[in-house]
Amino acid sequence: MQKLKQANLYRSELIPVSGKLVERYNKCLKTLGFTETKLKSFSIDGVGWSPEVAEEKKNTQYLNHGDANPHGIIISPLQKGKPVYLPFHSFDREMMQHVFRTHGQKINDITRDSAICIDFDQNIDVFYEPLDVLKYDDVNITFRLIDNLEDKQREQLMLVDKFKTGNNFIDENLHQQLLDSAKTYGDLRNRDLSLHPLHFSTGSFYTRAFEGVYLLRDFIKPIVIFENKEVYKEAIKDTIHDVLIYHIAQPELMDKLKDHIIIQCDLEYMVTTPNYERIKKFELFSLLKETEHPIKEILDSKSLFKSYLNKIDINARKQVMGVELYLEKLERSNAYKIEDMVNQSLYFALHQPHSSLSAEHRDLIHKLLINIAPKDVLFLYWYDKEQFYKSYETWDDSFKDWVIERISNNI
């Protein structure tokens, strides 16, 4: 990952945590019912998730009590606007933006000497069946402060009131109680520590529950798409819910998404876009075995690209250039079928969210499409960083350089 780090493309916006902040983070973990970290320093993202703590605990979802009970931690106002690097839901970043928009000033004050534990409550204690994800509707976001600071504030105010009553101002024992409270928790008299619960409504979304599920329910009919085949097989046994159920690898899914005006594909337009160039070059890279030139040179040079295109067998050549061949023949006759000439996965990769969708829906559908056909390296980086990093580790070094250049040029 060193090349990605040097290009500021690998978790570059994480916030460093050390010293007193580690102590507060551990108090949050304990408050939420998790075990403390033994690390003396680490980094966190916008929701308080840490890659180093996840590695230590050998659990990427260490801030979850099961699929239905995710949590967050705020120990610094710097978390405002930061990415959520491993979101459990596709709407996690929007929830955190909602939190900071509403409680930003109070968060600045509270995190001077305390920390905030967040519960994202969908009013679901545990998932039992795959279609339990349909219960997702509204999320109640509630907050808890470490050391029960709100209770300590009430105790301190009671001591102050007692001090002001009668001749209590000469009570040395009361003096000491006030001093102890102030030394331990600071002067809490004029602090606003009340973070009222927030409400967040969910529409269509992706969740990591059940090993990955898309729920599209803002369209003609709800569609549930499972990434895990065994979970999908369990889900289709359901006869109660009136929803469409697919596995992500089913070709029929793409037709249904078109029918519901969720995706579209204009091949004549797509071949003129940088997206197509990236996908076509990725296709060639995936078919090349041994090369005399670095992959980056081959993909950047028109002459080298053509040279290596002609070195692969005819079927592989048609796989790379199938779209252009199909469009050429289509100009002469309507007799040609796209499925006979264009590789299915490459064809799927050229689909886009329908132009009528909102920005929020477009992002979700981009993520779905890149999971169906992960051939556009830029979109893979944008919409599924976890899968991008896994794929990146397997790539040729020179291809990594080409990919980093593509991403860096589009930031």
N, C-alpha and C positions, 0 to 999 in steps of 0.2 A: 504493500500500500504506500510505499515511500514516495513514489512518483505522484500519486494522488495528493498526498500530504503537501508535497512541495508546490503543487499547483493549487493549493487551498481548496481541494475538492473532496477531502475526506474529513467529515465532522469538524469543519474549520470554525464553526461558531459555538462550540461547546464552551461552557463557563468553568474556569478552574476553581476547585474547592480545596481549601486547606485550613489548618489551624482551628480557630473557633467554629468555623462553618461546618467542619467535619463533625464536631460535637453536636451541633444543632441538627445536622442531617441524621445522625444516629438516633437522636431523640425522636425525630419524626418517624423513622423506621420502627422504633419501639412503640410509639403511639398508635401506629397503623397496624401493629401486630406482626411485624417482620423482625428478623434478626439483624443486629448491627453489622456494619462493615468493619473489618480490621485495617482497612487502608488508611494511610495518613494523608493522602492527597488523591484526588480524582477529578473528573469533570462531569458536568450535567448539562442537559438540554432544557428546552422550554418548560417541560412538564416535570423536571426533576429526575429524569432517568439518566443513569450513568453507564457507559459501556464498560468501564473498568470494574464497577461493582457487579454488573451483570456477569462479567467474565469470572470474577471471584466467586460468585454464588452459583456459577454454571447454570444460570437461569435468566434468559433474556427478558422474561416477564416477571421479574422479582417484585414489581410494584403491584401485582395482581393477587387477589385471593380468588383463584379460579377465573374462568372466562367472564363471569358476570359481575365481577367486583374489582374494577381498576381504581388506582389511586394516583395522586400526584403530590409533589413536594415543592414548596417555594421557600428558598432560603436567601434569595437575592432579587432585588428589583431588576437586575440585569437580565433576568429570564424573560422579561417582557419582549415580545416580538421574535424570540429565538425559535429556530426550527424544533419540531418534535421528531427526533431521528428514527425512532422505532414505534410509531403510533399503533395503539391497539385498535383504534377505530380511525377511519378516514377523516372524521370530524374532530379529532383531538386538538389540533392546532386552533381550530375555530373556537373550541370551548375555552382554551387558555386565553385567546384574545378577548373573549367575552369576560373572563375573570379580571383581566388587567384593565379593560375599558371601564368596568364597573367599580372595581375596588383598588385601582392603581395607587391613589394617594395613601390609602390606609396600608397597602402592602409596603410602600416605601417606608412608612413609619414603623410598622410592626417588625420588618426584617432588619431594623437597626440593631435589635438585640434579641430577636426571637425568630421563629420559623413557623410556617403554615402547612398543615397537613390537609390534603384535599380528598374528599370522597366523591366519586362519580357514581351516583346511585340511580339505576334504572328501575328500582323497585322489583328487582329479580334477585333472589338469594342465590340461586344456582340454576344452571342449564341442565336439563335432563334429555331433551330430544333436539335434533338439528333445527327443526322449525320453531323452536323456542326463540330464535332470533327475531321472529315476527312480533314478539312482545316489546322489542325496542320501540319506544315512542318518544317519551320525554325523559331527560336526564336531570335529576336534582343534584346540584353541585353544592356540597356543604363543606364547612371549614372547621378545623380544630387547631388551636395554638399549642405549642409544646409547653410543658410545665404548667398546664392549665392556667395560663396567664390571665384569662378573664376572671377566674375565681380569685387569683391572687390580687387582682385589681379591686374586686369587691371587698376582700379582707382588708386591704390597705385603706380603702375609703372608710370602712367601718372603724378602723383604728384612728383615723383622722377625726371622724365625728366624735369618737369617744374622748379624744384628746381635747376637743373644743368644749366638752360638756363639764360644767361646774368647775371644780378645782383639779381636774385630771391632768392639767398641764404640768403639775408638779410631781406626777407619778413617774418615778425613774424607771420602773418596770415597763411602763407604757412607752417611755422614751426609747428604751432598748428595742422593743418590738417594732417600733416605727423605723428605727435605724437599720435593724436586721432586714426588714422588708425592702427598704430603699436600696441597701447594698446588694441584695440578691436580685431584685427585679427592676431596680430603678424607680424613679418617681412616676407612678402610674396615674396620678390624680387627673391629669388633663389629657390622657391618651385615649383615642377612640379605637378600641380593640374589637369592635363588633363588626363581623363580616356576615351580613345576612345571606341566607342561601340564595342561589341563583337557579334559573330554569333554562334549559337548552332543549329545543325541539329537534328531533332527527327526522330526516326524510329518507332519501336513498343514501346508502353508505356501504362501506366495506368494514368487516370486523375480522380479527384474527381468531375469534371464537370458532370452535369446531374445525381448526386448522385452515381457516380462510373461507369467508362467505361474503358474497355480494348480495345486497338486498336492494332491488330497484322497484320502488313502489310509487313513484310519481308519474307513472306513465299509464298506458291503456289498462294493463293488468299487472299485478305484482309479479316480479320475476326473482327467483332465488337461485343463485349460481354458487355451486360448491367447488372448491379447489381439490378436496380430498374425495377420491372415488368411493371409498368405503362409507364415508359420511353421506355422500350423495345416494348410495344404494339404500341406506337406512331412511333417508328423507323421503324417497319416492314411495315408500310404504304408507305414508300419511294419506288418509282419505278424508280428513276433516277440513283442511284449509284449501280455499279456492285460489291457488297460486300456481304459476308455472315453475317447474323445477328442472334445472339443467346441471350437468357437470361441465366445467370450463372447457374441456377438450372436445365436447360434442359439436361437430360442424353445424348441426341444426340451430345451435344457439345464435350464430351470426345471422341466419335468415330471420329468426324471431326478433332480434334486435333491430333489424331493418324494418320489419313489419310494424314495430312499435315506434318507429321514427326516432330511434335512439342513436343509430349510426348511419353512415353513408359512405359511398366510395365512388368518386369520379376519377377513373383511371387517366383520362386525357389530361385532367388538371394535375393529378398527383405526379405524373412523370416529369412535370416541369418544376417540381419542388425540391428543396434540399433534403426533405424526408426521404424521397425516393432514392436519391444518390447515396445517402447513408445506408439505406436498406439493401440496395443493389451491391454496394461494396462489402457490406457485412456478409452477404450471400456468397460472394466470390471468396472472401477470406475463409469462410467455413468449409469451402470445397477444396482449397489448396492444401496440398500435403507438404512437399518439399519445394523450397524456392531458392533461387540464386540471389535474389534481392530482398532487402528488408520489406516486410509487409507494408509499412508506412509509405515507402517509395512506390510500391506497386499501386497502392490505392490513390496516391496523390498525382501520379503520372498517367496521362491519357494513353501514351504509347505503351508503357509497361502494363497498364490495365488490359489493353487490347492483346498484348503479347501473351499474358498469362491466361486470358480468356480463351485464346486459341490453343493453349496447351492442354486444357482439360477436355475430357471426352464430350461428345456431342450432346448427350443427355444433361450433363452438368451445365454445359453452355446454355442450353435451352432453359434450364432452371434459373440461371442468372438473368437472362435476357428475355424471358417469356412474356413479360408485360409488353415490351416494345414490339416483339414479334407479333403478338396478338393484335395490337392496335394497328400495325401496318397491314395485316391481312384483313382486318375489319373494314378498312377503307375500300377494299376491293369487293368484299362479300360479307353478308350477314350470316353466312352458313357456319362460321367458326364459333365454337363454344369456349368460354373462358376456362372452364374446368379442364378442358383437353389440352390447353396450352400454357396455363399459368400455375405454378406450384401453389398449392392451397395455402400453406403457411405464409408464403410471401404475399399472396393476395389478401389474406386476412390482415397482414401487417400494414397494408396500404389503406385500411379503413380509418375513418375519423369520426369523432362524435358529431352528431347531426348539428348543423349550423343553427338550428332553432333552440338548442339547449342553453341553459344559464351557465355562467362561468363555473359555478360550484359543480354542476352536473357534468360539464365537460372534463373537469379534472378527474372525477370519479371514473368516467367512461374511458378516458385516456389510460388510467391505471388498469382497468379491465382489459382493454385491447392489448396493452403491452404485456400483460400476463398471458393472454391467449397466444400472441405471436411476438416473442421478445427479439425483434430484429433491428429495431432502431435504438442504437446505443445511447443517443441523447435523451430520448423519451424514457428509456429504461432508468437512466440516472435521475431524471426529474421525478418520475412517478413510482419507482420501486427501488429505492437505494439499496435495500437489503439484498435483493436479487442481483442488482448491478454489482455489488461488491463480491458476491459469491462467483458470478460469471467472470469478473475481472481477474480473479486469482488464477483462472484456468487459461487465460489468453496469452498469446505470444507477446514478448516484450515490445516488439516494434508495433504490433497492433495496439497495445496499451497506449503508446505514444500518439498514435493516430486518434484514438478515442479521446484522450485528454485534450488534444487540440480541438476536436469537434465540440467538446463541452465548453472549454474555455472561450471559444469564439462565439458562443451563444449565451454567455452570462451577461 
